[in-house]
Amino acid sequence: MLSGRRLDLLDPSPLDVEIGDIAHGLARVARWNGQTAGPHVFSVAQHSLLVEAIGGALDPRLGGPARLELLLHDAPEYVIGDIISPLKNAIGDAYRSVERRLLAAIRQRFGLEPPSPALSRLVKRADRIAAAIEATRLAGFSQSEADQIFGRPPALPDLLRSDIERLVAGWPTAEAEACYRARFEALQCRA
């Protein structure tokens, strides 16, 4: 890690988790295998910001810890990379166990409880909506292809539209890193 810490993937210690490493790594991991339009990749950091914005729009009553859970939902990918879903499914429990251990260490490091079943469902729903939006706006899917794979996204509040427009674009790496870190810090203050 850039922080100088060593993170053991098989037995991760919360003491070795740093938000700077997460923000740096996620800003450099490309969603959609980098197969997106524009001069910059669409990063997992941006995807995480989009998921957090969508989750907050779906349930405006969410507090800081729940929104941190949304923001950090893909945090293990800063170490293990954005392994596409079909590969995750083929690897199965081996991947999921590494991901679960990393998420547990990350949650412990930042004082988050494991999510409730309702929050877990909200994270998955927001993640799927974000993927559907990204697929048509960035990855060349037709609307019918995206609907078939991800389901038709619900109508989202008009207030969120400007956030989506801003978030669903490739940003320079430094901007994605800075925005992710700033959002984390803002949410942590609300926790």
VENUR-V92124 format. One line per field, one symbol per residue. ss: DSSP state (A for helix, B for strand, O for the rest). A space follows every 10 residues. Layout:
ss->???
This chain:
ss->OOOOOOOOOO OOOAAAOOAA AAAAAAOOOB AAAAOOOOOO OOBAAAAAAA AAAAAAAAOO OOOAAAAAAA AOOOOOAAAA OOOOAAAAAA AOAAAAAAAA AAAAAAAAAO OOOOOOAAAA AAAAAAAAAA AAAAAAAOOO OOAAAAAAAA OOOOOOOAAA AAAAAAAOOO OOAAAAAAAA AAAAAAAAAA O
